Amino acid sequence: MPLRAWICLVLLVLPASACGGGGTLSTKAFQTQAESLQSLAAEGALVADGSADGRTTETFVSVHTEYLGKAAKKVETKLAGAQASGELEEKRKRAMRLAGRVAGELGQLHRAPGDRALADRLASDLRDEADAAEKLAE
């Protein structure tokens, strides 16, 4: 095979292998995902607080929680597609479940942006999940 063909093959295969899912999860990559999850949950709690207090519009709550929920679902998907061993595997599983809960709660708020009682409860839950994600990232 000519050199040019090898170069083209490498340029096609490397980016494809670097994209998405699967593979072994490093400690650093896990920390990055856990920190992202912590940030998403904390921001979701702030949005929920604003909704519960009537400080934000329903449109803002709906749009922003949809965005945050999709990002949390992406974290869950990345963690689900990875493998780890030992203690990191247990942390990966906990973070994956936590990301699913965060995404679900943000989805609830997205579907009912004017429900102040729901927003108040979810704000508390999301703060707790932000704390849990922060501990997992340590």
Backbone as a chain_set.jsonl record, in Angstrom:
{"seq": "MPLRAWICLVLLVLPASACGGGGTLSTKAFQTQAESLQSLAAEGALVADGSADGRTTETFVSVHTEYLGKAAKKVETKLAGAQASGELEEKRKRAMRLAGRVAGELGQLHRAPGDRALADRLASDLRDEADAAEKLAE", "coords": {"N": [[0.855, -1.167, 0.0], [0.648, 2.184, -0.872], [2.371, 5.026, 0.568], [0.805, 7.339, 0.769], [-1.782, 6.287, 0.863], [-1.701, 4.942, 3.333], [-1.406, 7.102, 5.067], [-3.845, 8.434, 4.639], [-5.58, 6.464, 5.618], [-4.833, 6.357, 8.335], [-5.518, 8.97, 9.092], [-8.254, 8.81, 8.884], [-8.975, 6.75, 10.663], [-7.954, 7.387, 13.273], [-9.397, 9.771, 14.239], [-11.97, 8.655, 14.326], [-11.679, 6.627, 16.207], [-11.265, 8.117, 18.45], [-13.65, 9.284, 18.989], [-16.502, 9.398, 21.04], [-18.16, 6.934, 23.125], [-17.356, 3.885, 24.87], [-14.384, 2.037, 25.748], [-11.652, 2.319, 28.099], [-11.997, 3.926, 31.162], [-10.258, 6.593, 32.449], [-8.88, 7.848, 35.548], [-8.686, 10.633, 35.534], [-10.409, 11.309, 33.387], [-12.794, 10.396, 34.482], [-13.032, 12.125, 36.686], [-13.401, 14.541, 35.354], [-15.915, 14.089, 34.164], [-17.49, 13.748, 36.478], [-17.166, 16.248, 37.681], [-18.38, 17.844, 35.748], [-20.979, 16.912, 35.965], [-21.519, 17.716, 38.59], [-21.49, 20.493, 38.272], [-23.635, 20.838, 36.466], [-25.814, 19.914, 38.01], [-25.712, 21.749, 40.142], [-26.17, 24.171, 38.797], [-28.689, 23.609, 37.815], [-30.065, 23.518, 40.245], [-29.953, 26.2, 40.982], [-31.53, 27.36, 38.958], [-33.94, 26.087, 39.523], [-34.408, 27.111, 42.101], [-34.823, 29.817, 41.44], [-37.144, 29.538, 39.954], [-38.907, 28.503, 41.882], [-39.107, 30.675, 43.577], [-40.285, 32.498, 41.966], [-38.712, 34.198, 40.465], [-37.792, 33.853, 37.914], [-38.652, 33.494, 34.448], [-41.122, 31.297, 33.045], [-40.48, 30.43, 30.503], [-37.682, 30.763, 30.383], [-36.93, 28.913, 32.387], [-37.901, 26.52, 31.292], [-36.452, 26.296, 28.834], [-33.761, 26.433, 29.688], [-33.532, 24.307, 31.516], [-34.006, 22.207, 29.818], [-31.727, 22.241, 28.194], [-29.725, 21.801, 30.187], [-30.557, 19.301, 31.118], [-30.194, 17.682, 28.844], [-27.428, 17.804, 28.668], [-26.716, 16.52, 31.064], [-27.718, 13.992, 30.505], [-25.99, 13.308, 28.489], [-23.591, 13.051, 29.909], [-24.308, 10.837, 31.454], [-24.57, 8.914, 29.417], [-21.946, 8.822, 28.39], [-20.59, 7.815, 30.621], [-21.878, 5.363, 30.861], [-20.986, 4.049, 28.615], [-18.375, 3.515, 29.117], [-15.641, 1.696, 30.662], [-14.265, 0.596, 33.728], [-12.057, -0.274, 36.452], [-12.028, -1.871, 39.676], [-12.204, 0.359, 42.441], [-12.766, 2.65, 40.958], [-14.594, 1.726, 39.096], [-16.874, 1.277, 40.667], [-17.382, 3.913, 41.447], [-17.893, 4.991, 38.93], [-20.293, 3.691, 38.252], [-21.993, 4.719, 40.267], [-21.909, 7.45, 39.652], [-23.019, 7.394, 37.1], [-25.666, 6.574, 37.635], [-26.421, 8.746, 39.207], [-26.221, 10.839, 37.352], [-28.322, 10.104, 35.678], [-30.495, 10.533, 37.425], [-30.268, 13.309, 37.847], [-30.693, 14.243, 35.214], [-33.311, 13.329, 34.866], [-34.72, 14.806, 36.836], [-34.266, 17.417, 35.982], [-35.643, 17.222, 33.619], [-38.268, 16.95, 34.593], [-38.694, 19.517, 35.646], [-38.42, 20.982, 33.322], [-40.727, 20.183, 31.945], [-42.705, 21.18, 33.605], [-42.491, 24.087, 34.187], [-43.681, 26.121, 35.65], [-44.467, 25.175, 38.088], [-44.217, 25.796, 41.253], [-43.966, 24.468, 43.722], [-42.955, 21.964, 42.982], [-40.559, 22.843, 41.831], [-39.277, 23.859, 44.093], [-38.862, 21.527, 45.623], [-37.25, 20.086, 43.818], [-35.048, 21.77, 43.64], [-33.812, 21.403, 46.104], [-33.225, 18.647, 45.93], [-31.488, 18.647, 43.702], [-29.364, 20.184, 44.685], [-28.411, 18.43, 46.643], [-27.57, 16.357, 44.965], [-25.592, 17.635, 43.52], [-23.714, 17.987, 45.54], [-23.158, 15.281, 46.051], [-22.007, 14.512, 43.608], [-19.757, 16.109, 43.627], [-18.319, 14.941, 45.723], [-17.814, 12.446, 44.603], [-16.037, 13.18, 42.632], [-13.703, 13.695, 43.964]], "CA": [[0.0, 0.0, 0.0], [1.479, 3.386, -0.937], [2.429, 5.866, 1.77], [-0.345, 8.236, 0.766], [-2.946, 5.502, 1.295], [-1.545, 4.723, 4.774], [-1.68, 8.378, 5.74], [-5.304, 8.636, 4.584], [-6.195, 5.507, 6.522], [-4.569, 6.811, 9.705], [-6.299, 10.183, 9.327], [-9.651, 8.421, 9.04], [-9.167, 5.847, 11.8], [-7.68, 8.038, 14.553], [-10.518, 10.555, 14.76], [-13.1, 7.775, 14.61], [-11.436, 5.904, 17.451], [-11.301, 9.07, 19.557], [-15.016, 9.751, 19.18], [-17.511, 8.748, 21.854], [-18.373, 5.693, 23.818], [-16.504, 2.731, 25.019], [-13.018, 2.23, 26.182], [-11.344, 2.322, 29.525], [-12.147, 5.236, 31.783], [-9.149, 6.964, 33.324], [-9.27, 8.615, 36.733], [-8.842, 12.03, 35.114], [-11.633, 11.408, 32.593], [-13.907, 10.257, 35.42], [-13.133, 13.37, 37.449], [-13.974, 15.54, 34.457], [-17.352, 13.82, 34.048], [-18.115, 14.007, 37.776], [-17.185, 17.695, 37.861], [-19.419, 18.345, 34.85], [-22.256, 16.565, 36.584], [-21.681, 18.599, 39.754], [-21.816, 21.809, 37.756], [-24.981, 20.791, 35.896], [-26.773, 19.812, 39.108], [-25.705, 23.015, 40.879], [-26.844, 25.175, 37.975], [-30.109, 23.238, 37.832], [-30.615, 23.933, 41.546], [-30.137, 27.656, 40.918], [-32.695, 27.614, 38.108], [-35.109, 25.638, 40.286], [-34.621, 28.122, 43.149], [-35.424, 30.986, 40.795], [-38.51, 29.181, 39.588], [-39.688, 28.361, 43.119], [-39.31, 32.01, 44.139], [-40.935, 33.346, 40.975], [-37.737, 35.174, 39.962], [-37.451, 33.559, 36.522], [-39.815, 33.225, 33.609], [-41.328, 29.886, 32.711], [-39.742, 30.147, 29.264], [-36.279, 30.576, 30.742], [-36.812, 27.65, 33.126], [-38.117, 25.417, 30.354], [-35.346, 26.203, 27.871], [-32.485, 26.169, 30.355], [-33.515, 22.952, 32.075], [-33.884, 21.262, 28.704], [-30.303, 22.228, 27.852], [-28.985, 21.143, 31.273], [-30.954, 17.892, 31.131], [-29.513, 16.998, 27.734], [-26.01, 17.695, 29.029], [-26.615, 15.476, 32.088], [-27.94, 12.723, 29.808], [-24.752, 13.029, 27.757], [-22.653, 12.531, 30.918], [-24.759, 9.474, 31.765], [-24.249, 8.065, 28.264], [-20.487, 8.628, 28.348], [-20.208, 6.913, 31.715], [-22.427, 4.038, 30.572], [-20.209, 3.428, 27.547], [-16.984, 3.332, 29.544], [-15.349, 0.617, 31.604], [-13.204, 0.892, 34.687], [-11.85, -1.423, 37.336], [-11.875, -1.606, 41.1], [-12.959, 1.448, 43.065], [-13.226, 3.565, 39.918], [-15.793, 1.14, 38.49], [-17.991, 1.57, 41.58], [-17.661, 5.348, 41.333], [-18.493, 5.184, 37.607], [-21.689, 3.256, 38.336], [-22.739, 5.687, 41.093], [-22.015, 8.692, 38.887], [-23.939, 7.148, 35.996], [-27.023, 6.628, 38.208], [-26.628, 10.125, 39.636], [-26.469, 11.618, 36.132], [-29.685, 9.78, 35.254], [-31.424, 11.231, 38.316], [-30.19, 14.74, 37.544], [-31.368, 14.444, 33.931], [-34.742, 13.133, 35.087], [-35.262, 15.921, 37.607], [-34.281, 18.58, 35.093], [-36.747, 16.976, 32.693], [-39.522, 17.274, 35.286], [-38.799, 20.97, 35.719], [-38.633, 21.429, 31.938], [-42.121, 19.931, 31.577], [-43.606, 21.935, 34.486], [-41.659, 25.207, 34.638], [-44.416, 27.037, 36.525], [-44.859, 24.482, 39.323], [-43.29, 26.289, 42.269], [-43.725, 23.438, 44.742], [-42.045, 21.003, 42.359], [-39.26, 23.51, 41.692], [-38.678, 23.941, 45.426], [-38.387, 20.174, 45.966], [-36.153, 19.722, 42.924], [-33.873, 22.579, 43.991], [-33.162, 20.706, 47.217], [-32.672, 17.392, 45.408], [-30.354, 18.943, 42.823], [-28.233, 20.586, 45.539], [-27.874, 17.193, 47.224], [-26.874, 15.61, 43.921], [-24.358, 18.377, 43.235], [-22.791, 17.615, 46.62], [-22.747, 13.888, 45.848], [-21.102, 14.484, 42.453], [-18.485, 16.714, 44.067], [-17.604, 13.918, 46.522], [-17.325, 11.41, 43.687], [-14.922, 13.72, 41.844], [-12.506, 13.797, 44.817]], "C": [[0.907, 1.238, 0.0], [1.354, 4.225, 0.332], [1.217, 6.779, 1.873], [-1.598, 7.509, 1.249], [-2.896, 5.238, 2.793], [-1.889, 5.992, 5.56], [-3.181, 8.652, 5.76], [-6.023, 7.71, 5.55], [-6.031, 5.937, 7.979], [-5.412, 8.042, 10.021], [-7.791, 9.885, 9.48], [-9.897, 7.618, 10.313], [-8.962, 6.547, 13.139], [-8.842, 8.885, 15.051], [-11.719, 9.683, 15.107], [-12.905, 7.043, 15.923], [-11.481, 6.829, 18.656], [-12.714, 9.522, 19.878], [-15.798, 8.801, 20.067], [-17.222, 7.367, 22.364], [-17.298, 4.641, 23.836], [-15.122, 3.079, 25.505], [-12.89, 2.248, 27.691], [-11.366, 3.751, 30.043], [-10.959, 5.504, 32.701], [-9.685, 7.742, 34.523], [-9.531, 10.06, 36.363], [-10.131, 12.219, 34.315], [-12.865, 11.276, 33.485], [-14.113, 11.547, 36.203], [-13.771, 14.471, 36.608], [-15.485, 15.343, 34.332], [-18.08, 14.124, 35.352], [-18.202, 15.507, 38.047], [-18.23, 18.346, 36.957], [-20.794, 18.099, 35.447], [-22.54, 17.459, 37.791], [-22.125, 19.985, 39.3], [-23.24, 21.864, 37.204], [-26.045, 20.737, 36.992], [-26.855, 21.117, 39.894], [-26.421, 24.107, 40.088], [-28.347, 24.885, 37.906], [-30.783, 23.648, 39.129], [-30.857, 25.44, 41.566], [-31.359, 28.029, 40.085], [-33.974, 27.224, 38.855], [-35.427, 26.61, 41.419], [-35.311, 29.357, 42.577], [-36.868, 30.746, 40.409], [-39.408, 29.105, 40.822], [-40.022, 29.713, 43.724], [-40.014, 32.961, 43.173], [-40.02, 34.41, 40.384], [-37.36, 34.955, 38.505], [-38.721, 33.277, 35.737], [-39.926, 31.727, 33.33], [-40.561, 29.503, 31.45], [-38.271, 29.907, 29.563], [-36.078, 29.228, 31.428], [-36.92, 26.473, 32.17], [-36.927, 25.209, 29.425], [-34.047, 25.799, 28.564], [-32.433, 24.76, 30.947], [-33.466, 21.894, 30.985], [-32.418, 21.115, 28.307], [-29.499, 21.471, 28.917], [-29.292, 19.647, 31.325], [-30.282, 17.087, 30.028], [-28.029, 16.803, 28.055], [-25.809, 16.612, 30.088], [-26.812, 14.092, 31.471], [-26.685, 12.321, 29.033], [-23.679, 12.483, 28.708], [-23.019, 11.092, 31.248], [-24.368, 8.516, 30.641], [-22.75, 7.786, 28.173], [-20.036, 7.658, 29.433], [-20.707, 5.489, 31.47], [-21.592, 3.296, 29.532], [-18.766, 3.143, 27.917], [-16.865, 2.141, 30.488], [-14.218, 1.067, 32.506], [-13.014, -0.344, 35.552], [-11.751, -0.942, 38.774], [-12.772, -0.5, 41.61], [-13.51, 2.421, 42.02], [-14.483, 3.036, 39.23], [-17.021, 1.402, 39.367], [-18.371, 3.044, 41.496], [-18.329, 5.656, 39.994], [-19.971, 4.823, 37.638], [-22.53, 4.249, 39.141], [-22.942, 6.989, 40.334], [-23.0, 8.544, 37.728], [-25.387, 7.217, 36.498], [-27.378, 8.054, 38.626], [-26.945, 11.019, 38.428], [-27.878, 11.351, 35.6], [-30.734, 10.476, 36.103], [-31.451, 12.724, 38.021], [-30.929, 15.036, 36.242], [-32.883, 14.311, 34.091], [-35.382, 14.299, 35.824], [-35.301, 17.197, 36.767], [-35.389, 18.446, 34.053], [-38.099, 17.287, 33.322], [-39.743, 18.785, 35.316], [-39.031, 21.559, 34.325], [-40.108, 21.295, 31.551], [-43.117, 20.724, 32.422], [-42.878, 23.154, 35.053], [-42.375, 26.174, 35.584], [-44.826, 26.423, 37.847], [-43.851, 24.83, 40.423], [-42.975, 25.253, 43.347], [-42.753, 22.38, 44.217], [-40.638, 21.604, 42.262], [-38.539, 23.579, 43.035], [-38.1, 22.586, 45.845], [-37.182, 19.787, 45.113], [-34.89, 20.527, 43.206], [-33.09, 21.895, 45.107], [-32.498, 19.414, 46.74], [-31.425, 17.643, 44.562], [-29.143, 19.428, 43.609], [-27.584, 19.359, 46.169], [-27.072, 16.405, 46.185], [-25.592, 16.316, 43.49], [-23.301, 18.045, 44.281], [-22.26, 16.197, 46.432], [-21.759, 13.779, 44.669], [-19.74, 15.065, 42.823], [-17.661, 15.709, 44.868], [-17.056, 12.816, 45.622], [-16.097, 11.891, 42.915], [-13.623, 13.779, 42.655], [-11.614, 12.587, 44.696]], "O": [[1.838, 1.318, 0.801], [0.367, 4.14, 1.063], [0.667, 6.965, 2.959], [-2.397, 8.09, 1.983], [-3.926, 5.298, 3.463], [-2.574, 5.944, 6.582], [-3.725, 9.059, 6.786], [-6.967, 8.121, 6.224], [-6.982, 5.884, 8.76], [-5.965, 8.141, 11.117], [-8.508, 10.637, 10.139], [-10.924, 7.795, 10.969], [-9.74, 6.314, 14.064], [-9.244, 8.728, 16.204], [-12.414, 9.952, 16.087], [-13.86, 6.854, 16.676], [-11.712, 6.371, 19.774], [-12.949, 10.091, 20.944], [-15.772, 7.583, 19.889], [-16.201, 6.744, 22.074], [-16.461, 4.536, 22.94], [-14.751, 4.243, 25.651], [-13.868, 2.199, 28.436], [-10.814, 4.662, 29.425], [-10.69, 4.732, 33.62], [-10.815, 8.231, 34.502], [-10.502, 10.654, 36.833], [-10.864, 13.182, 34.541], [-13.865, 11.962, 33.272], [-15.244, 12.006, 36.364], [-14.59, 15.243, 37.107], [-16.247, 16.308, 34.387], [-19.17, 14.695, 35.333], [-19.202, 15.984, 38.584], [-18.893, 19.299, 37.365], [-21.659, 18.974, 35.433], [-23.67, 17.904, 37.987], [-23.034, 20.575, 39.884], [-23.967, 22.827, 37.449], [-27.057, 21.432, 36.913], [-27.946, 21.546, 40.271], [-27.194, 24.88, 40.654], [-29.168, 25.802, 37.937], [-31.937, 24.076, 39.123], [-31.861, 25.9, 42.111], [-32.131, 28.91, 40.465], [-34.967, 27.951, 38.819], [-36.596, 26.902, 41.67], [-36.263, 29.875, 43.16], [-37.711, 31.636, 40.522], [-40.539, 29.589, 40.802], [-41.087, 29.889, 44.314], [-40.307, 34.103, 43.528], [-40.497, 35.416, 39.858], [-36.675, 35.792, 37.916], [-39.738, 32.87, 36.3], [-38.936, 30.996, 33.378], [-40.051, 28.388, 31.341], [-37.678, 28.956, 29.054], [-35.158, 28.486, 31.085], [-36.121, 25.538, 32.233], [-36.453, 24.087, 29.249], [-33.323, 24.928, 28.083], [-31.397, 24.098, 30.882], [-32.94, 20.802, 31.202], [-31.928, 20.003, 28.109], [-28.69, 20.604, 28.587], [-28.399, 18.829, 31.547], [-29.853, 15.954, 30.246], [-27.451, 15.76, 27.748], [-24.836, 15.862, 30.022], [-26.15, 13.132, 31.866], [-26.36, 11.138, 28.934], [-22.945, 11.561, 28.353], [-22.148, 10.225, 31.316], [-23.885, 7.416, 30.907], [-22.336, 6.657, 27.912], [-19.202, 6.786, 29.191], [-20.036, 4.523, 31.831], [-21.499, 2.069, 29.56], [-18.015, 2.589, 27.115], [-17.854, 1.652, 31.034], [-13.333, 1.82, 32.099], [-13.725, -1.337, 35.401], [-11.439, 0.216, 39.051], [-13.95, -0.425, 41.26], [-14.606, 2.956, 42.189], [-15.343, 3.819, 38.827], [-18.093, 1.716, 38.851], [-19.555, 3.381, 41.476], [-19.232, 6.49, 39.93], [-20.806, 5.559, 37.113], [-23.646, 4.584, 38.746], [-24.028, 7.568, 40.37], [-23.735, 9.481, 37.416], [-26.235, 7.844, 35.862], [-28.503, 8.508, 38.419], [-27.843, 11.858, 38.494], [-28.549, 12.268, 35.127], [-31.743, 10.955, 35.584], [-32.519, 13.332, 37.954], [-31.712, 15.984, 36.179], [-33.644, 15.092, 33.519], [-36.477, 14.731, 35.466], [-36.261, 17.964, 36.838], [-36.0, 19.438, 33.655], [-38.981, 17.83, 32.656], [-40.842, 19.267, 35.044], [-39.766, 22.536, 34.18], [-40.669, 22.182, 30.909], [-44.258, 20.921, 32.002], [-42.67, 23.246, 36.263], [-41.718, 26.971, 36.254], [-45.474, 27.088, 38.655], [-42.776, 24.237, 40.508], [-41.844, 25.174, 43.826], [-41.841, 21.956, 44.927], [-39.65, 20.941, 42.577], [-37.327, 23.38, 43.103], [-36.984, 22.512, 46.36], [-36.209, 19.229, 45.62], [-33.781, 20.021, 43.032], [-31.863, 21.816, 45.06], [-31.356, 19.122, 47.097], [-30.427, 16.935, 44.693], [-28.009, 19.12, 43.242], [-26.359, 19.256, 46.224], [-26.017, 15.853, 46.498], [-24.613, 15.66, 43.134], [-22.132, 17.844, 43.95], [-21.072, 15.937, 46.625], [-20.787, 13.028, 44.743], [-18.702, 14.569, 42.384], [-16.443, 15.635, 44.708], [-15.958, 12.311, 45.854], [-15.219, 11.094, 42.583], [-12.545, 13.903, 42.073], [-10.572, 12.521, 45.347]]}, "num_chains": 1, "name": "protein.A"}
